[in-house]
Amino acid sequence: MRRLRQLAERTPAGRERYVDLLRALAITMVVLGHWSVTVIGRDPTGQATGHSALGDLRWAYPLTWLAQVMPVFFLVGGYANAASLTRLRARGGDSAGWLIDRSARLVRPTSTLLLVLTAAAAVAWLLGADPTQIREVFWFATIPLWFLVAYLAAVVLTPPMYALHRRLGLAVPLALVALVGLGDLGRLSGPEELSYGNYLFGWLAVHQLGFAWHDARAAPSPANAAADQTGPPPAPTDAAGPSTPDRPGVRRRRLPTSRRAGLAFLAGGLGTVLLLTVLGPWPVAMLKVPDERLDNAAPPSLALLAVAAGQLGLILLLRGPAERMLRRSRPWQLVIAVNLVVLTVFLWHLSAAILLIGLLDAVGTLPTPAVDTAAWWAWRVPWLLLLSAVLVVLVAIFGPVEARSGRHRTGRQTRRGTPARTVSAVAGYAAVLAALLVNSTTPQHTPEPLGTPVPALVAYLAGAGVLRLLRSGWGTRG
């Protein structure tokens, strides 16, 4: 508590605390959402199994328009990445230094998860466990890495995409939305391969809006300042920030953030998603539904981007009250506490479910009520409380890795890097990304004694090792 008070007292006056709140809320909702829709059953051999309840809860599909909060995470990620990149460049740093700095907070907690799970898989294999069952458990525990693949790709592309944003502004996300639409056509009428780019284009479109929000926050336009008197005072302008007048039309670099703009985003997003789901071909649910032919999130569809626009409108409308709440010490300390370990919470929340299911099954007290029955609903509250207790233990053990990574700042070293350092940083990220992608796309029932394919594990360790070497200072001059 003392450290939280100190961090709260040292918060810069111009920090956009609302962004931190949104990040904490988004991850919390992901965790609670995954836990809440879990159905525990048994396969023909008597083994405990789990699956999503959404297929049996059709009335809940519209609720997923709020529950699907990955767009919020990419929005605030774009804001945070733009803010940290411009700060570092203002101090004389370069893009390679920024990438290396970000790898500490993102890769180190991920490495901890993978190494612990791999070690557990190896022990289970040596004790005679079936490699197929090992892979099934590993696959379930690493489902969060699907999201991390897309986010790490957005991080690697931040320097060139932010440069493109500075040149073309909101025309960039509009072009990305058009590419998503083209991919949707591929899914509906073929070839389906045309839609694979949506995994990147869809999330990048939302990430770019985060850039525009940052520019609006750093140097708000007179129109926005006059229209929104409930928002926080403007933050100091970065040296590399938007110091020149904004361009008109779709090439403007700043996101409209007035209350009127919030209402327009909310109405436009909801209207579009209704057209695409009720009258159009896309499913109403924005989360994965078992046995559905189309999935709005894998890859992101136009319908999901419409939901993202509606969520952006809601975010803008709630900004004033949220900022007033966050000026109080207690709420802000809570937000700081969650953000210190936010990635750890996200990475380990399904492992917490595996551990709890295994423990309850071992002692013969694992309930397996049918979905949407009174017993299943009654089990939701104790289920969430028990899962929270297990996750608290896991965060207490592994959270310090992330918290220490947050205090590490390569960006404080403003010496320019060598070209080899830049190439090595990109290569390190590429190896990590490739490894996580291979793990996520390897089928659930593939026999893997270590839980993940060995080439993927080797590639990940090599990439993470390169990034660790770079964080130690290799490749700088001066």
N, C-alpha and C positions, 0 to 999 in steps of 0.2 A: 504493500500500500504506500509505503514511503516513496519508493521509486516512481510509482504512478503519479503521486502528487508532484514530484520533482519534474517528471516529463510534462505534466499538465501545465505547470508554472512556466516551463521553458518553451511552450508552444509559441511560435512566431505569430505576431498579430495578424499577418496576412495569410495564414494557412487556411485553406478551404476545408474546414472540419467536416462539412457535409459529405465530402468525398469519402473520408474515412468512415463515417457512419454508414454510408451506402455499401461500402465494401464489407463491413462487418455484418450488416443485415443480409446482404446477398448470400454470403457463405453460410450464415446461420439458417437461412431459409432452405438452402440446398440440403444441408445436413438433416434438418427436421423433415423436409419433404421426402428424402430417401428413406428415412427411418419409418415415417408414418405409413407409407404405401407398401411396406414390406409384408409379404404373406409367407408364413413358415408352414411347410408341409413335409411330407415324407415320400421318398421314391419307393418303387416296388421292393427294394432291398431293405427298407427301413431307415435309410440315411436321411438326415434332416436336409431339406432343400428350401430355397427361397426364391420368390419371384415377385413382380410388381402387381399390385392390386388394381391398377388403373383399368385393366381390361374388363373388370367387373363393376367399375364405378363410373359409368358413362355420365351420370348427372354431374360428376366433378370435373368434366373436361373443360368447361369455361374457367374454372378456378385455376387451371394451369397457365392462364394468361398472366396471372400474378405470380404463380409459383415458379415459372420458368424465368429465373433471374440471372442466367448467364449473360444476357445482353447488358444488364446493369454492371456486372463485373468487368466486361470489356469496355464499357463506357468510362467507368472510373479508372480502369487500367490505362486507357488512352490519356486521360487527364493527368494521372500521376506520372506516366512516362514522358509526356511533353514537359511537365514541370521540372522533373529531375534532369532531363536532357538539356533544357535551356539554362538551368542553373549551372550545370557542369561546364557548358560551353562559355558561359559568362566568366567563369574562373580560368579559362584557357585550356580546358580539357578537350578531349576528342571523343568521337563516337565509339572507338574501340574501348576506351576507358569506361565509358558508360555501360557498354555491354558486359564488360567484366564485372563491374560493380553490381549490376542487376543479377548476375549469375549467382552471387553469394546468397541472396535472399531466396532465389527460386530453386537453384540446383541442390544446395546443401540439404535442405529438408527432404527433397525428393530422393537424394542419394541415401539418406538415413532409412527411409521407408523401404527402398528396394533392397538394400543390404540386409536389413532385418528380416524381410520376407524371404529373401533368397537363403539366408542362413537357416531359417525355420524350415524351409522346403528341403534343404539338404539333410537336415537332421531327420525329418520325417521319412525321407527316401531311404536313408541308412537304416532306419528302424523298420523298414519293410512296407511303407505306405505305397499305394498304387499311384504311379506317376500321373495318371489321368485325373485322379481325385486331387492330387497336389496342384495340378494346373487349374482345376475348377476353383479351388479356394484362392489361389494366387490371382486368377483372372477377376474374381469378384472383388478382392481387396484392392486391385489396381484399376478399377473402373474410373476413379477420378483422374487418372493419367490421360484419358481421352481428351478431357478439357485442357489439361496442361500442354498437350501437343500443340493445340491451336494457339494458346496464349504465348508459349515460348516462340512460336513462329511470328506472332505479332510483335513481340519484343525485339527479335532479331531485325525485323523490317522497320522498326520505329525510326531510325535515323533517315533512311531514304524516304519513307512515307511521310515523315514530318516535313522534310524538305519539299515534297510534292504538295503537301497541305499548304505550306507557306506560299507556294506559287499559284496553286489552283483552287485552294479553299474548299468550299462545300461541293464543288464539282467532282471531287475525288470520291466521296461516299456515294454520290448519285451514280457515278460510272460503275462503282462496285455493285450497287443495287441492280443496275442493268445487267451486269454479268451474272448475278444470282438469278435474275429472271430468265436469262438464257439457259442456265443450268436447270432451272425448273422445267423448261420446255423439254430438255433432254430426259428428265425423269418421267415426264408424262407421255412423251411420244417417241423418245429415242433420238440418238443413242444415249443410254444412261450414263456412259462415261463422261458426257458433257457436264454432268452435275457434280463431279468430284471436286472441281475447283471451288464449289460453294463452301466447302469446309474452311477455306481460307478467305474467299471474297466476302462471305457473310459476316464473319467476325471482324474482319478488317474494316468493313463499312461502319460498324458500331464503334470500333476503336478510333477511327478517324473523327467521329463526332466528339469523342473525348478530347482530341486535339483542339477542335473548334471551341469547346466549352472552356478549356484552359485559356485560350486566347481571349475569349470574352471576359473571363474572370480577371486576367492580367491587365487588360486595357479595355473596359466596357465602352461600348458606343454611347453617345449622348442619348440616342433614342431609348436604349435599354435602361440607362440610368434614370431617365425621367419616368419610364413606365413601371419600374419596379423599385418602389421605395422601401419595401419590406426586406430586401436582401441585405447581405453583409456589406461592409465598406469594401471598396476595391483593394485588391492586393497590390503591393509594389510591382512595377513592371520589370520583368527580367531584361537583362542586357540584350539577350537574344530573342526577346519576346516581341509582340506585335506593337512596335512603336510608330509604325506608319499608318495613315488612315486606311480604313477597311475598304475593300473593293465592293462595288455594287453587284447585285445579281447573285448567281450561283457560285461565283468565284470569291465571295466574301469569306474571310477566314474566321469570323467570330459567329458563334451560335447565338441566335436570338434567345434571350433568357427571360423576357418579360412574362408577366402573367398571361397576357394575350397570346404570346407564343406558346406557353404551356398548354393553354386551352386548345390552340390549333393543332399541336402535336397529338394531344389526347384524343380529340375528336377525329382527326384524320387517320390516326393509327387504328382506332377502334372501328371506324367505318370501313377501312380497307380490309381489316382482318375478317370482319363480318362478310364482306363480299367474297373473299377468297375461300372462306370455310363453309359458310351457309349456302351460298350460290355457286361457289367455285369447287375445285376438286380436292382442296387440302383438308386434312382432318382437323377437327376443332381442338383436339388436345395438342399442346405445345411440348409435351414430354413424351418419351417413348412409351407406346402402348403395345403390349404383346400381340403378335399376329397381324398388326396393321401393315398394309402394303406400303403406305407412305409415312414418313416420319418428318415432322417439321424441323427437328433439331439435328438430324443426322442424314444429310448435311442441312445447314440452315436454309430455310425456304423464304420466299417473299412474305408468306404469312407470318413467320417468326419475326422478320424485320418490321412488319407492320405492328406487331405486338411491342417490339422494341421502341418504335416511335411513340406508341401510346404510353409506355412506361416512362419514356423521357419526358413527356408532357406532365405526367403525375409527379415526377421528380422535381420539375421546375415549379409546379404549383405548391409543393410542400416545402420548398427550400427555405422560405422565410421563417415559418414556425420551427423548423428543425434547427436552423442557425441560432435562433433565440434560446432553444433548449440547450444547445451545445456550448453556449457561453457560461453555463453553470458548471461548477467543478466536478460534481459527482457523475453526471451523464458523460462528460468528456473523458473522465478517467476510465469509465467502463469501456468506451469506444477504444481508447488507447490499449487497454488490457486485451481486448479481442484481437486488435490488429497486430499486436506483438507476436501472436501465435496463429494468425488466421489461416495460413497455408497448412500448418500442422493439423489444425482442426479439420480442414477439408481433406487432407491426404489420409488421415487415420480414421475417419468416421465409419467407413465400411469395415475396417479391421475390427473396430469396437463391436460391430454387429456380429462378426464371425466369432469373436471371443465369447460374447455373451451367449450366442446360440450353442456353441460348443460346451460351455460351462453348464447351462441349464439342461442340455441333453445328457451330459455325463452324470448328472445327479438325478435324472429322471423327472424333471419338473418343467420340461419345455412344452408350453401350450401350442397347439396347432389348430385353432378354431378356423372354420371356413370364413372366407372373406365376406364382409358386409353383414355378418350376423351380429346379434347383440353381444355374444361372447368376444368376437373379434374387436368390436368397438370398445368394450370394457377393458380389453387388454392393452389398448393404445396408451393409456396414461402410465401404468406401471412399466410398460415396454420402453417408453421414451425416458422415464426416470432412470431405469436401470442402464440403458444405453448411455445416458449422460454421465452417469457415475463411472462407467468403464472408460469413456472418452476422456474424462477429467484425469484419470490415472495415466492414460497414454500421453496426454498433453503435458502432464507434469514430468514425465520421463523424457519425452522427445522435444517438447516445446523450447527448451533452452537452446537447442541447435539453431532454430529460426530466430530467437530473440538475439542471440549473439551475432548471427548473420546480419540482422538489421542494424547493429551498431558498427559493422564493418563498412567502411566507405572508401573504396578505391578512388572515388571521385574527388576526395580531398587531395590526392596527388595529381596535380595539374600538369605534370610533365607530359610532353607529347610522346606518343608511342612510335615504334618503328613500323614499317609496312608489314614485317613478319608478325608483329604482335596483332595487327588488325586481321590478317589472314588466319592466324591461329585462333583468335577469338571466334570468328565466324565458323571455322572448322570444328571447334569444340562444341558450339551450339548445334551444328549440323549433325554431329555424331550422337549427341544426346537426343535430339529430335528424332533421328532415324531409329534409335533404339526404342524409344517410347512408342513410336508408331508401329514398329514390328511387334512389340509386346501386345499392344492394343488390338492389332488385326489378327494375331494368332488365334485360331479357334479355341473356344473354351474347353473342348474335350480332347485337345491334343495332348498326348502323354509327354510331359516335361518334368524330368526329375528335379530340376531346380526351380520349377514354376514358370520360368520364362525361357525362351530359346537362348542357348549359350551365345550365339553370335550377337544377339541384342544386348546381352549382359556385358560382353566384352566391349562392344561399341560404346555403351553407356559409360563404363568405367574409364575408357580412353578419353571420351569427350569431357567428362567431369574432371578427370585428372589434368587435362590441358587447361581448363578454366581455373582450376586450383593453382596451377603453376603460374598462370598469368596474374592471379590475384596476389601472389607473393612478390610481384614486381618485375618478373622477367619480361624483357622486351621494351622497357622504357629507356629513355635517354634523357640526359640533362642532369 
